[in-house]
Amino acid sequence: MITKFSVILLLFAHLATSASAKQIYYNVIDFGAAGDGKTNNTKAINSAIEAAAKHGGGTVYFPAGNFLSFTIRMKSRITLLLDQGAVLIGDKEVDGKGYDLPEEDAWYKKFQDFGHSYWKNSLIYGDSLRDIAITGSGMIWGRGLYTYDKPAIKGSGNKAIGLKNCLNVMIRDVSILHGGHFCILATGVDNLTIDNVRADADRDAFDIDCCKNVRVSNCNINSPTDDGLCLKSSFGLGYARATENVTITNCQVFGYDHGTLMDGTFRKEFKDEDPKANHSITGRLKLGTESNGGFKNITVSNCVFEHSRGICIETTDGGTIEDIVINGITMRDVTDTPFFIRLNARMRGPQGTPVGVCRRITISNVIVYDVGGRPKFPELGAAMVIGIPDHYIEDLALSNIRIIYRGGAPGEAVDKEVPQNLDTYPDPYRWHSLPAYAMYFRYVKGLRVRDVVLSYLNRDERPAFVLDDVHNASFSNIDAQKGEGAPQFLLKNVTNFSAHQVNGVDDIHITQTEKREL
């Protein structure tokens, strides 16, 4: 029986469907754009955006074709829709004519790299906007963008997408090839969603800086010469702001040759025996290095890393890192270390800023195969957790972890001095050599390690674990391979240490020791 109420509902449904059917698309072709790969369409594209903005917003549509452009100036309530077959190409500047000039220098420019201080010189740019989106099955190709800082070249472009101080931003389904310094630089962007994006990057793929309420999901990232997925908290806004409330899930990160994610070949330019293959391969997930504001409430889950570095968590400029969860990660062919947690005092920020804090980090359910042991740094590969004197990494929990190292280091590596690197740029390769083949801890308070299986592919005479100035540490249910005559643990200046069900070691509790092998 059809009631009066049912008729009213049907009428509303019909009106909603009709409104959707009448949705207006601002086709860039109608504004004079040509997808011929020759015409520069900057004026036409920005005219379409302006027309949509005058009507309260709308969708600016790119049909199939190759559309050259310089800076596209986004407006609030605008969606850029790149249809299948549409390629938005960053053009090359000519005689100083090209992309919008960078912002004027601010007093705080010195606290971060050039690329983190400017947004206007991007292919797609927006500042102080809300409710914007970049979507579709098409591609953004930063063909004319520079991968390094080129402030002296007037009209040069530095990144594919540069957004600052925006609210409610969605980037979905598009592919980004050769994004310049950054495929995406989002600074001070809240309620940010990046979903199902493929990025084949020259340098950094995604840099998420001073942002809150961020969701990154279902993305494929190839970034062989710089970081793949990078959270930062720079001083680029002129004040310290944390990056917080972030979820990263179902993503894949690689370090294969440029462009080989997009064409599906996944090639390696260098073989493992070539020393160039070590430090040059990056493609990792990192929190830092810019860390003025810190990182809080971050979850990374269900991600795959291959032919890349692993995970870095760093506070170097005074920020607080706290409440971080890394869970459900697999890695293969990791060139230096599966995870690197670092607190130091580079202190690139306003004078008087105190040294940062790093606490409450949980890493669980991780499987890693073939890590470290590359020719350039054969004694590098162990997971690294390193603070500095009087500034400890606190409350770290590691569980359900299985790692197979390449190994191959001789016993004398144990006696090599491990540098402090108190105020340098933090990167694992700067240590060159470690006395442990599996896990190295220094300046840590509150360490829990359980349900861990460790082994190596090539004979290694170093202990699995080295603890140096570590306090309140417990190890339980540990199965770690060790060489004949090598200890399982090397302890230096350690208090309140316990081991339970560790192969080759009787259950033990040590109140205090200056140096001991187990």
Secondary structure as UniProt FT lines:
FT   HELIX           4..21
FT   STRAND          25..27
FT   HELIX           28..31
FT   STRAND          36..40
FT   HELIX           42..54
FT   TURN            55..56
FT   STRAND          58..62
FT   STRAND          65..69
FT   STRAND          72..73
FT   TURN            76..77
FT   STRAND          78..82
FT   TURN            84..85
FT   STRAND          86..90
FT   TURN            95..96
FT   TURN            107..108
FT   HELIX           109..111
FT   HELIX           114..116
FT   STRAND          122..127
FT   STRAND          130..135
FT   STRAND          139..141
FT   TURN            143..144
FT   TURN            151..152
FT   TURN            154..155
FT   STRAND          159..164
FT   STRAND          167..172
FT   STRAND          175..177
FT   STRAND          182..187
FT   STRAND          190..195
FT   STRAND          198..200
FT   STRAND          204..209
FT   STRAND          212..217
FT   STRAND          220..222
FT   TURN            224..225
FT   STRAND          229..233
FT   TURN            236..237
FT   STRAND          243..249
FT   STRAND          252..254
FT   TURN            258..262
FT   TURN            272..273
FT   HELIX           275..277
FT   TURN            278..280
FT   STRAND          285..291
FT   STRAND          295..308
FT   STRAND          311..315
FT   STRAND          320..334
FT   STRAND          339..343
FT   TURN            351..352
FT   STRAND          357..371
FT   TURN            378..379
FT   STRAND          383..386
FT   TURN            389..390
FT   STRAND          393..407
FT   HELIX           411..415
FT   TURN            422..423
FT   HELIX           428..431
FT   STRAND          439..458
FT   STRAND          465..480
FT   TURN            484..485
FT   STRAND          489..502
FT   TURN            503..504
FT   STRAND          508..517
//
